[in-house]
């Protein structure tokens, strides 16, 4: 499965499960470990886990087995590594605190080097 097809599959899974504020970040220029990062919210720990489980199941149905899954126990923040697509499903407070969308939108030219 191509990375764009996988990204679209993940977006559809997130939307089907009513994930909150789905954002797709193209990180291919900033990262060598993934092309796309998807960030989505859930309304409760249970919702976060259900959304993440849906992404995992839909990916597996298409032959894509996650490289890793973290956070299913607590449900505050679930990370799903699908190699070219990394998915973060978080509770609203966790999402605001870590602000991944802003972090990954910083370009190298806008950062300051130390030293």
Buried (B, 14 or more C-beta within 10 A) or exposed (E): BEBEEBBBBBBEBBEEBEBBEBBBBEBEEBBEEBBBBBBBBBEEBEBBBBBBBBBBEBBEEEEBEBEEBEBBEEBBBBBBBBBBBBBBBBBEEBBEEBEBBEEBEEEEEEEEEEE
